[in-house]
Amino acid sequence: MEYLVTMKTQVPKGTTDEEVQEIRRREAARSRELAAQGHLLRLWRPPLQPGEWRTIGLFAAVDEVELADVLASMPLRVWRSDRVVALATHPNDPRHTRAAANATEFLTTFTVTIPDDADEVEVEDLTAREADRTRELAEQGHLVRLWTVAPTPGSWHALGLWQAEHGEQLAAILKSLPMDKWISTETTPLTEHPNDPARAAA
């Protein structure tokens, strides 16, 4: 299974710069090991407030028990709290699209709410057109990955990893999705993390 993990680190007061640099060095080494083992897939930095230390990671594990062991093995865990979201396969996930060099990556959270009075034929038509459009966007290199997460009553949720030149281009891409009228979207721009396995593969 795959998991999206938001990691927030709080360095204790009184910690020396030397201690911080040493644990960061060990964290980088452990990240390389976890990537080689297939557990750490990607790392990003979301927008940060001054003094904030936060990372978003994509991990793979057999189950949450194994994931807990993986996260506990990371040196920064002594200063860190993690929020885990279990990801499930989305039928429109391109799966094998690679991130392009020099593209800006974005994480989207989709909440899809289909009205109770929606016509069944229209729902089926838009669902089919949505699948076609996501395939086109994957072929164009814009859609990298797509997952589903636990639904809530009356709606379902999806996470998407996208790449575009800038936020305005991404907004136009998302607007082109056939189900846009039923989708509310939260977009998080991502920046490069020094321990991201994709850097080593580039």
N, CA and C atoms as an extended XYZ file, in Angstrom:
606
Properties=species:S:1:pos:R:3:atomname:S:1:resname:S:1:resid:I:1 pbc="F F F"
N         0.835       -1.203        0.000 N   MET     1
C         0.000        0.000        0.000 CA  MET     1
C         0.868        1.250        0.000 C   MET     1
N         0.250        2.339       -0.454 N   GLU     2
C         0.946        3.620       -0.425 CA  GLU     2
C         0.291        4.527        0.616 C   GLU     2
N         1.116        5.390        1.194 N   TYR     3
C         0.661        6.294        2.248 CA  TYR     3
C         1.252        7.681        2.024 C   TYR     3
N         0.423        8.698        2.237 N   LEU     4
C         0.919       10.066        2.229 CA  LEU     4
C         1.110       10.483        3.682 C   LEU     4
N         2.309       10.912        4.007 N   VAL     5
C         2.643       11.244        5.391 CA  VAL     5
C         3.080       12.709        5.471 C   VAL     5
N         2.375       13.481        6.281 N   THR     6
C         2.775       14.864        6.548 CA  THR     6
C         3.561       14.871        7.842 C   THR     6
N         4.817       15.298        7.760 N   MET     7
C         5.745       15.218        8.883 CA  MET     7
C         6.094       16.626        9.367 C   MET     7
N         5.826       16.888       10.621 N   LYS     8
C         6.121       18.195       11.217 CA  LYS     8
C         7.172       18.023       12.303 C   LYS     8
N         8.262       18.761       12.174 N   THR     9
C         9.383       18.629       13.097 CA  THR     9
C         9.493       19.856       13.988 C   THR     9
N         9.669       19.630       15.259 N   GLN    10
C         9.881       20.702       16.230 CA  GLN    10
C        11.190       20.427       16.956 C   GLN    10
N        12.208       21.219       16.660 N   VAL    11
C        13.511       21.037       17.302 CA  VAL    11
C        13.449       21.603       18.717 C   VAL    11
N        13.811       20.814       19.732 N   PRO    12
C        13.745       21.304       21.115 CA  PRO    12
C        14.648       22.518       21.345 C   PRO    12
N        14.187       23.409       22.188 N   LYS    13
C        15.003       24.574       22.545 CA  LYS    13
C        16.291       24.098       23.207 C   LYS    13
N        17.361       24.790       22.889 N   GLY    14
C        18.648       24.448       23.467 CA  GLY    14
C        19.445       23.471       22.627 C   GLY    14
N        18.842       22.950       21.549 N   THR    15
C        19.563       22.033       20.668 CA  THR    15
C        20.613       22.817       19.880 C   THR    15
N        21.822       22.325       19.856 N   THR    16
C        22.895       23.033       19.152 CA  THR    16
C        22.798       22.813       17.649 C   THR    16
N        23.401       23.743       16.895 N   ASP    17
C        23.433       23.600       15.437 CA  ASP    17
C        24.146       22.314       15.040 C   ASP    17
N        25.169       21.950       15.792 N   GLU    18
C        25.910       20.721       15.487 CA  GLU    18
C        25.013       19.496       15.624 C   GLU    18
N        24.163       19.471       16.665 N   GLU    19
C        23.243       18.343       16.850 CA  GLU    19
C        22.222       18.275       15.710 C   GLU    19
N        21.731       19.446       15.299 N   VAL    20
C        20.761       19.491       14.203 CA  VAL    20
C        21.390       18.963       12.916 C   VAL    20
N        22.598       19.421       12.609 N   GLN    21
C        23.260       18.990       11.378 CA  GLN    21
C        23.561       17.490       11.398 C   GLN    21
N        23.936       16.963       12.560 N   GLU    22
C        24.234       15.535       12.659 CA  GLU    22
C        22.982       14.696       12.429 C   GLU    22
N        21.857       15.099       13.024 N   ILE    23
C        20.647       14.298       12.845 CA  ILE    23
C        20.122       14.441       11.427 C   ILE    23
N        20.341       15.594       10.812 N   ARG    24
C        19.952       15.757        9.403 CA  ARG    24
C        20.804       14.862        8.505 C   ARG    24
N        22.085       14.748        8.827 N   ARG    25
C        22.965       13.874        8.049 CA  ARG    25
C        22.488       12.432        8.155 C   ARG    25
N        22.147       12.014        9.371 N   ARG    26
C        21.658       10.652        9.576 CA  ARG    26
C        20.301       10.441        8.895 C   ARG    26
N        19.465       11.478        8.909 N   GLU    27
C        18.158       11.394        8.243 CA  GLU    27
C        18.336       11.203        6.741 C   GLU    27
N        19.268       11.936        6.147 N   ALA    28
C        19.526       11.804        4.708 CA  ALA    28
C        20.009       10.399        4.377 C   ALA    28
N        20.894        9.862        5.203 N   ALA    29
C        21.410        8.507        4.976 CA  ALA    29
C        20.294        7.479        5.098 C   ALA    29
N        19.446        7.621        6.111 N   ARG    30
C        18.348        6.679        6.306 CA  ARG    30
C        17.327        6.798        5.170 C   ARG    30
N        17.095        8.011        4.681 N   SER    31
C        16.171        8.206        3.565 CA  SER    31
C        16.659        7.461        2.327 C   SER    31
N        17.963        7.505        2.081 N   ARG    32
C        18.519        6.767        0.939 CA  ARG    32
C        18.310        5.261        1.108 C   ARG    32
N        18.485        4.772        2.337 N   GLU    33
C        18.269        3.347        2.599 CA  GLU    33
C        16.808        2.963        2.368 C   GLU    33
N        15.887        3.775        2.871 N   LEU    34
C        14.465        3.470        2.717 CA  LEU    34
C        14.041        3.542        1.254 C   LEU    34
N        14.638        4.464        0.499 N   ALA    35
C        14.343        4.541       -0.936 CA  ALA    35
C        14.841        3.286       -1.643 C   ALA    35
N        16.040        2.837       -1.285 N   ALA    36
C        16.596        1.624       -1.902 CA  ALA    36
C        15.751        0.397       -1.570 C   ALA    36
N        15.119        0.390       -0.398 N   GLN    37
C        14.261       -0.724        0.019 CA  GLN    37
C        12.854       -0.634       -0.572 C   GLN    37
N        12.546        0.479       -1.247 N   GLY    38
C        11.229        0.653       -1.844 CA  GLY    38
C        10.175        1.215       -0.921 C   GLY    38
N        10.587        1.673        0.275 N   HIS    39
C         9.622        2.235        1.225 CA  HIS    39
C         9.402        3.730        1.028 C   HIS    39
N        10.450        4.467        0.740 N   LEU    40
C        10.335        5.912        0.532 CA  LEU    40
C        10.296        6.182       -0.970 C   LEU    40
N         9.167        6.710       -1.442 N   LEU    41
C         8.985        6.937       -2.873 CA  LEU    41
C         9.268        8.373       -3.275 C   LEU    41
N         8.770        9.336       -2.507 N   ARG    42
C         8.984       10.749       -2.809 CA  ARG    42
C         8.978       11.557       -1.518 C   ARG    42
N         9.643       12.725       -1.557 N   LEU    43
C         9.619       13.706       -0.471 CA  LEU    43
C         9.492       15.095       -1.083 C   LEU    43
N         8.661       15.935       -0.445 N   TRP    44
C         8.497       17.313       -0.907 CA  TRP    44
C         8.444       18.255        0.297 C   TRP    44
N         8.631       19.526       -0.001 N   ARG    45
C         8.381       20.574        0.989 CA  ARG    45
C         7.166       21.374        0.546 C   ARG    45
N         6.150       21.503        1.396 N   PRO    46
C         5.013       22.384        1.096 CA  PRO    46
C         5.383       23.821        1.465 C   PRO    46
N         4.525       24.794        1.175 N   PRO    47
C         4.796       26.172        1.622 CA  PRO    47
C         4.954       26.206        3.139 C   PRO    47
N         5.950       26.940        3.606 N   LEU    48
C         6.271       26.959        5.030 CA  LEU    48
C         6.188       28.371        5.602 C   LEU    48
N         5.774       28.452        6.860 N   GLN    49
C         5.833       29.703        7.605 CA  GLN    49
C         7.250       29.869        8.151 C   GLN    49
N         7.663       31.109        8.482 N   PRO    50
C         9.005       31.304        9.049 CA  PRO    50
C         9.228       30.411       10.260 C   PRO    50
N        10.321       29.677       10.245 N   GLY    51
C        10.665       28.803       11.361 CA  GLY    51
C         9.967       27.456       11.337 C   GLY    51
N         9.063       27.242       10.376 N   GLU    52
C         8.331       25.977       10.313 CA  GLU    52
C         9.166       24.931        9.578 C   GLU    52
N         9.068       23.693       10.002 N   TRP    53
C         9.845       22.590        9.450 CA  TRP    53
C         8.849       21.469        9.165 C   TRP    53
N         8.453       21.357        7.878 N   ARG    54
C         7.402       20.402        7.515 CA  ARG    54
C         7.756       19.730        6.192 C   ARG    54
N         7.418       18.449        6.081 N   THR    55
C         7.720       17.663        4.896 CA  THR    55
C         6.519       16.793        4.562 C   THR    55
N         6.285       16.578        3.264 N   ILE    56
C         5.271       15.635        2.812 CA  ILE    56
C         5.995       14.480        2.137 C   ILE    56
N         5.662       13.252        2.534 N   GLY    57
C         6.326       12.088        1.969 CA  GLY    57
C         5.345       11.068        1.433 C   GLY    57
N         5.745       10.393        0.370 N   LEU    58
C         4.983        9.280       -0.181 CA  LEU    58
C         5.748        8.007        0.152 C   LEU    58
N         5.114        7.129        0.903 N   PHE    59
C         5.755        5.909        1.381 CA  PHE    59
C         4.989        4.677        0.887 C   PHE    59
N         5.682        3.552        0.847 N   ALA    60
C         5.057        2.272        0.523 CA  ALA    60
C         5.355        1.291        1.648 C   ALA    60
N         4.342        0.519        2.034 N   ALA    61
C         4.501       -0.499        3.079 CA  ALA    61
C         3.401       -1.528        2.904 C   ALA    61
N         3.614       -2.707        3.469 N   VAL    62
C         2.617       -3.771        3.381 CA  VAL    62
C         1.336       -3.353        4.094 C   VAL    62
N         1.498       -2.719        5.262 N   ASP    63
C         0.351       -2.274        6.039 CA  ASP    63
C         0.807       -1.173        6.990 C   ASP    63
N        -0.107       -0.700        7.831 N   GLU    64
C         0.212        0.413        8.721 CA  GLU    64
C         1.214        0.016        9.797 C   GLU    64
N         1.247       -1.264       10.141 N   VAL    65
C         2.224       -1.723       11.132 CA  VAL    65
C         3.638       -1.586       10.571 C   VAL    65
N         3.839       -2.032        9.341 N   GLU    66
C         5.159       -1.895        8.722 CA  GLU    66
C         5.500       -0.429        8.516 C   GLU    66
N         4.506        0.373        8.101 N   LEU    67
C         4.758        1.806        7.917 CA  LEU    67
C         5.214        2.440        9.225 C   LEU    67
N         4.576        2.075       10.341 N   ALA    68
C         4.962        2.628       11.643 CA  ALA    68
C         6.421        2.316       11.950 C   ALA    68
N         6.856        1.097       11.617 N   ASP    69
C         8.259        0.723       11.837 CA  ASP    69
C         9.181        1.548       10.941 C   ASP    69
N         8.771        1.752        9.698 N   VAL    70
C         9.576        2.546        8.757 CA  VAL    70
C         9.745        3.971        9.273 C   VAL    70
N         8.640        4.588        9.680 N   LEU    71
C         8.700        5.972       10.151 CA  LEU    71
C         9.503        6.077       11.449 C   LEU    71
N         9.362        5.087       12.321 N   ALA    72
C        10.091        5.100       13.596 CA  ALA    72
C        11.591        4.965       13.390 C   ALA    72
N        11.997        4.399       12.257 N   SER    73
C        13.426        4.192       11.995 CA  SER    73
C        14.136        5.447       11.501 C   SER    73
N        13.379        6.507       11.243 N   MET    74
C        13.981        7.738       10.713 CA  MET    74
C        14.485        8.591       11.880 C   MET    74
N        15.744        9.018       11.832 N   PRO    75
C        16.333        9.748       12.967 CA  PRO    75
C        15.546       10.975       13.414 C   PRO    75
N        14.955       11.711       12.473 N   LEU    76
C        14.225       12.924       12.855 CA  LEU    76
C        12.930       12.626       13.610 C   LEU    76
N        12.545       11.374       13.678 N   ARG    77
C        11.286       11.022       14.338 CA  ARG    77
C        11.298       11.431       15.814 C   ARG    77
N        12.483       11.550       16.410 N   VAL    78
C        12.546       11.937       17.825 CA  VAL    78
C        12.005       13.346       18.043 C   VAL    78
N        12.003       14.173       16.985 N   TRP    79
C        11.511       15.549       17.089 CA  TRP    79
C        10.238       15.771       16.270 C   TRP    79
N         9.660       14.711       15.737 N   ARG    80
C         8.671       14.850       14.682 CA  ARG    80
C         7.340       14.214       15.048 C   ARG    80
N         6.262       14.791       14.531 N   SER    81
C         4.945       14.162       14.599 CA  SER    81
C         4.483       13.914       13.160 C   SER    81
N         3.816       12.784       12.936 N   ASP    82
C         3.422       12.382       11.592 CA  ASP    82
C         1.906       12.238       11.493 C   ASP    82
N         1.369       12.693       10.381 N   ARG    83
C        -0.055       12.465       10.066 CA  ARG    83
C        -0.111       11.606        8.815 C   ARG    83
N        -0.734       10.436        8.926 N   VAL    84
C        -0.730        9.443        7.854 CA  VAL    84
C        -2.099        9.356        7.188 C   VAL    84
N        -2.088        9.345        5.854 N   VAL    85
C        -3.302        9.117        5.073 CA  VAL    85
C        -3.064        7.891        4.199 C   VAL    85
N        -3.884        6.866        4.397 N   ALA    86
C        -3.774        5.659        3.577 CA  ALA    86
C        -4.360        5.937        2.198 C   ALA    86
N        -3.649        5.524        1.165 N   LEU    87
C        -4.060        5.773       -0.211 CA  LEU    87
C        -4.504        4.469       -0.873 C   LEU    87
N        -5.540        4.563       -1.683 N   ALA    88
C        -6.022        3.404       -2.439 CA  ALA    88
C        -5.908        3.707       -3.930 C   ALA    88
N        -5.895        2.666       -4.725 N   THR    89
C        -5.753        2.829       -6.168 CA  THR    89
C        -6.957        3.550       -6.755 C   THR    89
N        -6.689        4.537       -7.591 N   HIS    90
C        -7.739        5.241       -8.319 CA  HIS    90
C        -7.828        4.636       -9.716 C   HIS    90
N        -9.024        4.406      -10.239 N   PRO    91
C        -9.119        3.784      -11.571 CA  PRO    91
C        -8.471        4.601      -12.683 C   PRO    91
N        -8.306        5.908      -12.479 N   ASN    92
C        -7.696        6.751      -13.510 CA  ASN    92
C        -6.224        7.054      -13.244 C   ASN    92
N        -5.619        6.347      -12.291 N   ASP    93
C        -4.213        6.588      -11.963 CA  ASP    93
C        -3.309        6.143      -13.118 C   ASP    93
N        -2.471        7.061      -13.652 N   PRO    94
C        -1.568        6.653      -14.739 CA  PRO    94
C        -0.435        5.754      -14.276 C   PRO    94
N        -0.158        5.785      -13.012 N   ARG    95
C         0.800        4.902      -12.325 CA  ARG    95
C         2.257        5.098      -12.711 C   ARG    95
N         2.575        5.115      -13.991 N   HIS    96
C         3.979        5.092      -14.389 CA  HIS    96
C         4.496        6.418      -14.949 C   HIS    96
N         3.709        7.495      -14.852 N   THR    97
C         4.183        8.791      -15.323 CA  THR    97
C         5.284        9.305      -14.401 C   THR    97
N         6.385        9.766      -14.985 N   ARG    98
C         7.495       10.282      -14.180 CA  ARG    98
C         7.456       11.806      -14.147 C   ARG    98
N         7.940       12.349      -13.054 N   ALA    99
C         8.012       13.798      -12.944 CA  ALA    99
C         9.015       14.341      -13.957 C   ALA    99
N         8.642       15.416      -14.621 N   ALA   100
C         9.518       16.025      -15.621 CA  ALA   100
C        10.501       16.973      -14.951 C   ALA   100
N        11.670       17.098      -15.535 N   ALA   101
C        12.681       18.013      -14.995 CA  ALA   101
C        12.188       19.449      -15.116 C   ALA   101
N        12.460       20.236      -14.095 N   ASN   102
C        12.160       21.673      -14.069 CA  ASN   102
C        10.661       21.997      -14.027 C   ASN   102
N         9.803       21.002      -13.841 N   ALA   103
C         8.376       21.281      -13.713 CA  ALA   103
C         8.050       21.530      -12.246 C   ALA   103
N         7.073       22.393      -12.004 N   THR   104
C         6.588       22.597      -10.651 CA  THR   104
C         5.566       21.517      -10.342 C   THR   104
N         5.708       20.880       -9.179 N   GLU   105
C         4.770       19.841       -8.792 CA  GLU   105
C         3.731       20.414       -7.827 C   GLU   105
N         2.537       19.858       -7.908 N   PHE   106
C         1.418       20.276       -7.065 CA  PHE   106
C         0.695       19.046       -6.550 C   PHE   106
N         0.238       19.128       -5.309 N   LEU   107
C        -0.610       18.087       -4.734 CA  LEU   107
C        -2.020       18.648       -4.632 C   LEU   107
N        -2.987       17.918       -5.170 N   THR   108
C        -4.376       18.370       -5.079 CA  THR   108
C        -5.189       17.398       -4.235 C   THR   108
N        -6.109       17.952       -3.475 N   THR   109
C        -7.092       17.161       -2.752 CA  THR   109
C        -8.448       17.471       -3.362 C   THR   109
N        -9.055       16.481       -3.971 N   PHE   110
C       -10.370       16.633       -4.591 CA  PHE   110
C       -11.447       16.098       -3.661 C   PHE   110
N       -12.501       16.871       -3.485 N   THR   111
C       -13.714       16.381       -2.846 CA  THR   111
C       -14.800       16.396       -3.906 C   THR   111
N       -15.294       15.225       -4.252 N   VAL   112
C       -16.302       15.092       -5.301 CA  VAL   112
C       -17.650       14.823       -4.647 C   VAL   112
N       -18.598       15.731       -4.903 N   THR   113
C       -19.942       15.595       -4.343 CA  THR   113
C       -20.934       15.583       -5.500 C   THR   113
N       -21.540       14.441       -5.734 N   ILE   114
C       -22.525       14.313       -6.806 CA  ILE   114
C       -23.908       14.593       -6.218 C   ILE   114
N       -24.641       15.548       -6.789 N   PRO   115
C       -25.968       15.880       -6.229 CA  PRO   115
C       -26.899       14.673       -6.198 C   PRO   115
N       -27.736       14.629       -5.199 N   ASP   116
C       -28.678       13.517       -5.063 CA  ASP   116
C       -29.604       13.408       -6.271 C   ASP   116
N       -29.916       14.558       -6.887 N   ASP   117
C       -30.844       14.540       -8.020 CA  ASP   117
C       -30.137       14.476       -9.372 C   ASP   117
N       -28.838       14.171       -9.365 N   ALA   118
C       -28.094       14.104      -10.619 CA  ALA   118
C       -28.622       12.964      -11.487 C   ALA   118
N       -28.720       13.233      -12.778 N   ASP   119
C       -29.183       12.223      -13.716 CA  ASP   119
C       -28.154       11.101      -13.845 C   ASP   119
N       -28.598        9.857      -13.744 N   GLU   120
C       -27.685        8.711      -13.768 CA  GLU   120
C       -26.913        8.627      -15.076 C   GLU   120
N       -27.574        8.946      -16.172 N   VAL   121
C       -26.902        8.912      -17.477 CA  VAL   121
C       -25.810        9.970      -17.541 C   VAL   121
N       -26.092       11.161      -16.998 N   GLU   122
C       -25.089       12.227      -16.989 CA  GLU   122
C       -23.888       11.829      -16.134 C   GLU   122
N       -24.153       11.201      -14.984 N   VAL   123
C       -23.054       10.765      -14.109 CA  VAL   123
C       -22.166        9.769      -14.841 C   VAL   123
N       -22.772        8.799      -15.519 N   GLU   124
C       -21.991        7.809      -16.258 CA  GLU   124
C       -21.199        8.454      -17.379 C   GLU   124
N       -21.823        9.407      -18.080 N   ASP   125
C       -21.143       10.102      -19.183 CA  ASP   125
C       -19.955       10.907      -18.679 C   ASP   125
N       -20.155       11.681      -17.606 N   LEU   126
C       -19.062       12.498      -17.072 CA  LEU   126
C       -17.947       11.626      -16.501 C   LEU   126
N       -18.307       10.497      -15.888 N   THR   127
C       -17.294        9.586      -15.356 CA  THR   127
C       -16.418        9.041      -16.486 C   THR   127
N       -17.040        8.657      -17.598 N   ALA   128
C       -16.279        8.149      -18.741 CA  ALA   128
C       -15.411        9.238      -19.350 C   ALA   128
N       -15.961       10.444      -19.484 N   ARG   129
C       -15.186       11.559      -20.053 CA  ARG   129
C       -14.046       11.957      -19.118 C   ARG   129
N       -14.274       11.853      -17.804 N   GLU   130
C       -13.222       12.157      -16.825 CA  GLU   130
C       -12.049       11.199      -17.004 C   GLU   130
N       -12.343        9.923      -17.196 N   ALA   131
C       -11.282        8.929      -17.406 CA  ALA   131
C       -10.490        9.246      -18.670 C   ALA   131
N       -11.190        9.615      -19.739 N   ASP   132
C       -10.512        9.965      -20.993 CA  ASP   132
C        -9.619       11.188      -20.797 C   ASP   132
N       -10.134       12.184      -20.108 N   ARG   133
C        -9.377       13.430      -19.924 CA  ARG   133
C        -8.150       13.199      -19.053 C   ARG   133
N        -8.273       12.393      -18.005 N   THR   134
C        -7.105       12.142      -17.159 CA  THR   134
C        -6.034       11.367      -17.931 C   THR   134
N        -6.444       10.485      -18.830 N   ARG   135
C        -5.457        9.799      -19.666 CA  ARG   135
C        -4.718       10.787      -20.557 C   ARG   135
N        -5.454       11.739      -21.130 N   GLU   136
C        -4.825       12.771      -21.969 CA  GLU   136
C        -3.815       13.586      -21.151 C   GLU   136
N        -4.213       13.968      -19.952 N   LEU   137
C        -3.337       14.794      -19.117 CA  LEU   137
C        -2.105       14.017      -18.675 C   LEU   137
N        -2.255       12.710      -18.459 N   ALA   138
C        -1.097       11.884      -18.128 CA  ALA   138
C        -0.154       11.799      -19.318 C   ALA   138
N        -0.705       11.618      -20.526 N   GLU   139
C         0.118       11.546      -21.732 CA  GLU   139
C         0.864       12.852      -21.979 C   GLU   139
N         0.250       13.962      -21.591 N   GLN   140
C         0.877       15.283      -21.747 CA  GLN   140
C         1.892       15.573      -20.644 C   GLN   140
N         1.972       14.680      -19.648 N   GLY   141
C         2.929       14.861      -18.560 CA  GLY   141
C         2.435       15.722      -17.415 C   GLY   141
N         1.145       16.058      -17.413 N   HIS   142
C         0.615       16.908      -16.342 CA  HIS   142
C         0.160       16.094      -15.128 C   HIS   142
N        -0.505       14.972      -15.362 N   LEU   143
C        -0.962       14.128      -14.253 CA  LEU   143
C         0.078       13.042      -14.002 C   LEU   143
N         0.635       13.056      -12.799 N   VAL   144
C         1.678       12.092      -12.440 CA  VAL   144
C         1.081       10.888      -11.725 C   VAL   144
N         0.247       11.121      -10.709 N   ARG   145
C        -0.383       10.047       -9.936 CA  ARG   145
C        -1.763       10.506       -9.483 C   ARG   145
N        -2.627        9.525       -9.197 N   LEU   146
C        -3.961        9.801       -8.691 CA  LEU   146
C        -4.350        8.670       -7.743 C   LEU   146
N        -4.858        9.036       -6.559 N   TRP   147
C        -5.256        8.047       -5.551 CA  TRP   147
C        -6.642        8.394       -5.009 C   TRP   147
N        -7.290        7.409       -4.416 N   THR   148
C        -8.513        7.678       -3.661 CA  THR   148
C        -8.198        7.535       -2.180 C   THR   148
N        -8.976        8.235       -1.359 N   VAL   149
C        -8.865        8.120        0.098 CA  VAL   149
C       -10.251        7.828        0.648 C   VAL   149
N       -10.318        7.560        1.931 N   ALA   150
C       -11.572        7.126        2.550 CA  ALA   150
C       -12.705        8.110        2.255 C   ALA   150
N       -13.843        7.601        1.762 N   PRO   151
C       -14.980        8.485        1.462 CA  PRO   151
C       -15.700        8.934        2.732 C   PRO   151
N       -16.447       10.017        2.597 N   THR   152
C       -17.343       10.465        3.661 CA  THR   152
C       -18.758       10.426        3.093 C   THR   152
N       -19.774       10.385        3.949 N   PRO   153
C       -21.150       10.297        3.447 CA  PRO   153
C       -21.465       11.408        2.442 C   PRO   153
N       -21.928       11.009        1.260 N   GLY   154
C       -22.328       11.982        0.253 CA  GLY   154
C       -21.216       12.474       -0.649 C   GLY   154
N       -19.979       12.066       -0.400 N   SER   155
C       -18.880       12.531       -1.248 CA  SER   155
C       -17.732       11.539       -1.189 C   SER   155
N       -16.798       11.682       -2.139 N   TRP   156
C       -15.584       10.880       -2.084 CA  TRP   156
C       -14.401       11.776       -2.378 C   TRP   156
N       -13.225       11.304       -1.992 N   HIS   157
C       -12.036       12.145       -2.054 CA  HIS   157
C       -10.944       11.473       -2.885 C   HIS   157
N       -10.161       12.315       -3.532 N   ALA   158
C        -9.028       11.827       -4.309 CA  ALA   158
C        -7.853       12.769       -4.102 C   ALA   158
N        -6.656       12.212       -4.179 N   LEU   159
C        -5.429       13.002       -4.137 CA  LEU   159
C        -4.744       12.881       -5.492 C   LEU   159
N        -4.234       13.990       -5.983 N   GLY   160
C        -3.547       13.968       -7.267 CA  GLY   160
C        -2.186       14.629       -7.172 C   GLY   160
N        -1.214       14.068       -7.887 N   LEU   161
C         0.105       14.683       -8.033 CA  LEU   161
C         0.206       15.161       -9.467 C   LEU   161
N         0.444       16.457       -9.634 N   TRP   162
C         0.427       17.084      -10.952 CA  TRP   162
C         1.731       17.846      -11.184 C   TRP   162
N         2.005       18.148      -12.434 N   GLN   163
C         3.100       19.052      -12.750 CA  GLN   163
C         2.653       20.019      -13.846 C   GLN   163
N         3.065       21.266      -13.654 N   ALA   164
C         2.703       22.341      -14.577 CA  ALA   164
C         3.771       23.423      -14.483 C   ALA   164
N         3.723       24.349      -15.419 N   GLU   165
C         4.701       25.434      -15.418 CA  GLU   165
C         4.479       26.377      -14.242 C   GLU   165
N         3.206       26.576      -13.878 N   HIS   166
C         2.865       27.489      -12.780 CA  HIS   166
C         1.441       27.206      -12.329 C   HIS   166
N         1.038       27.869      -11.256 N   GLY   167
C        -0.274       27.629      -10.691 CA  GLY   167
C        -1.425       27.959      -11.625 C   GLY   167
N        -1.260       29.000      -12.441 N   GLU   168
C        -2.320       29.383      -13.367 CA  GLU   168
C        -2.552       28.289      -14.407 C   GLU   168
N        -1.467       27.685      -14.887 N   GLN   169
C        -1.629       26.598      -15.851 CA  GLN   169
C        -2.336       25.413      -15.205 C   GLN   169
N        -1.952       25.092      -13.966 N   LEU   170
C        -2.608       23.982      -13.281 CA  LEU   170
C        -4.093       24.269      -13.091 C   LEU   170
N        -4.444       25.500      -12.723 N   ALA   171
C        -5.853       25.847      -12.517 CA  ALA   171
C        -6.649       25.617      -13.801 C   ALA   171
N        -6.072       25.973      -14.947 N   ALA   172
C        -6.754       25.762      -16.222 CA  ALA   172
C        -6.892       24.270      -16.519 C   ALA   172
N        -5.863       23.500      -16.183 N   ILE   173
C        -5.912       22.048      -16.384 CA  ILE   173
C        -7.032       21.432      -15.555 C   ILE   173
N        -7.109       21.808      -14.289 N   LEU   174
C        -8.132       21.250      -13.410 CA  LEU   174
C        -9.537       21.680      -13.850 C   LEU   174
N        -9.643       22.897      -14.373 N   LYS   175
C       -10.933       23.386      -14.858 CA  LYS   175
C       -11.412       22.579      -16.044 C   LYS   175
N       -10.476       21.954      -16.769 N   SER   176
C       -10.834       21.185      -17.962 CA  SER   176
C       -11.382       19.800      -17.635 C   SER   176
N       -11.339       19.406      -16.368 N   LEU   177
C       -11.861       18.094      -15.994 CA  LEU   177
C       -13.385       18.079      -16.132 C   LEU   177
N       -13.943       17.094      -16.816 N   PRO   178
C       -15.392       17.063      -17.045 CA  PRO   178
C       -16.240       17.119      -15.775 C   PRO   178
N       -15.724       16.585      -14.653 N   MET   179
C       -16.502       16.582      -13.414 CA  MET   179
C       -16.234       17.815      -12.551 C   MET   179
N       -15.597       18.821      -13.126 N   ASP   180
C       -15.202       20.012      -12.365 CA  ASP   180
C       -16.358       20.635      -11.583 C   ASP   180
N       -17.565       20.630      -12.174 N   LYS   181
C       -18.694       21.296      -11.505 CA  LYS   181
C       -19.078       20.614      -10.189 C   LYS   181
N       -18.629       19.380       -9.994 N   TRP   182
C       -18.934       18.655       -8.764 CA  TRP   182
C       -17.708       18.496       -7.863 C   TRP   182
N       -16.620       19.148       -8.237 N   ILE   183
C       -15.363       18.979       -7.504 CA  ILE   183
C       -14.965       20.270       -6.799 C   ILE   183
N       -14.617       20.165       -5.509 N   SER   184
C       -13.930       21.269       -4.827 CA  SER   184
C       -12.485       20.814       -4.625 C   SER   184
N       -11.559       21.747       -4.836 N   THR   185
C       -10.146       21.370       -4.891 CA  THR   185
C        -9.306       22.222       -3.954 C   THR   185
N        -8.427       21.557       -3.219 N   GLU   186
C        -7.395       22.237       -2.424 CA  GLU   186
C        -6.044       21.907       -3.063 C   GLU   186
N        -5.302       22.942       -3.422 N   THR   187
C        -4.039       22.748       -4.133 CA  THR   187
C        -2.866       23.183       -3.273 C   THR   187
N        -1.842       22.330       -3.184 N   THR   188
C        -0.632       22.628       -2.432 CA  THR   188
C         0.566       22.612       -3.378 C   THR   188
N         1.205       23.767       -3.605 N   PRO   189
C         2.428       23.753       -4.425 CA  PRO   189
C         3.556       23.079       -3.652 C   PRO   189
N         4.350       22.292       -4.345 N   LEU   190
C         5.430       21.527       -3.721 CA  LEU   190
C         6.780       22.009       -4.231 C   LEU   190
N         7.762       22.021       -3.352 N   THR   191
C         9.122       22.351       -3.756 CA  THR   191
C        10.043       21.172       -3.433 C   THR   191
N        11.210       21.215       -4.025 N   GLU   192
C        12.151       20.097       -3.928 CA  GLU   192
C        12.639       19.883       -2.500 C   GLU   192
N        12.720       18.625       -2.121 N   HIS   193
C        13.301       18.254       -0.826 CA  HIS   193
C        14.666       17.624       -1.089 C   HIS   193
N        15.685       17.966       -0.304 N   PRO   194
C        17.025       17.435       -0.589 CA  PRO   194
C        17.139       15.918       -0.494 C   PRO   194
N        16.224       15.269        0.233 N   ASN   195
C        16.283       13.807        0.378 CA  ASN   195
C        15.316       13.079       -0.542 C   ASN   195
N        14.701       13.795       -1.479 N   ASP   196
C        13.726       13.172       -2.388 CA  ASP   196
C        14.409       12.124       -3.272 C   ASP   196
N        13.921       10.866       -3.262 N   PRO   197
C        14.532        9.834       -4.109 CA  PRO   197
C        14.517       10.187       -5.584 C   PRO   197
N        13.569       11.009       -6.021 N   ALA   198
C        13.508       11.387       -7.448 CA  ALA   198
C        14.730       12.177       -7.871 C   ALA   198
N        15.362       12.882       -6.927 N   ARG   199
C        16.588       13.627       -7.272 CA  ARG   199
C        17.711       12.679       -7.650 C   ARG   199
N        17.817       11.582       -6.909 N   ALA   200
C        18.880       10.616       -7.181 CA  ALA   200
C        18.623        9.891       -8.497 C   ALA   200
N        17.320        9.716       -8.848 N   ALA   201
C        16.995        8.985      -10.074 CA  ALA   201
C        17.097        9.862      -11.308 C   ALA   201
N        17.108       11.188      -11.109 N   ALA   202
C        17.120       12.097      -12.261 CA  ALA   202
C        18.446       12.040      -12.998 C   ALA   202
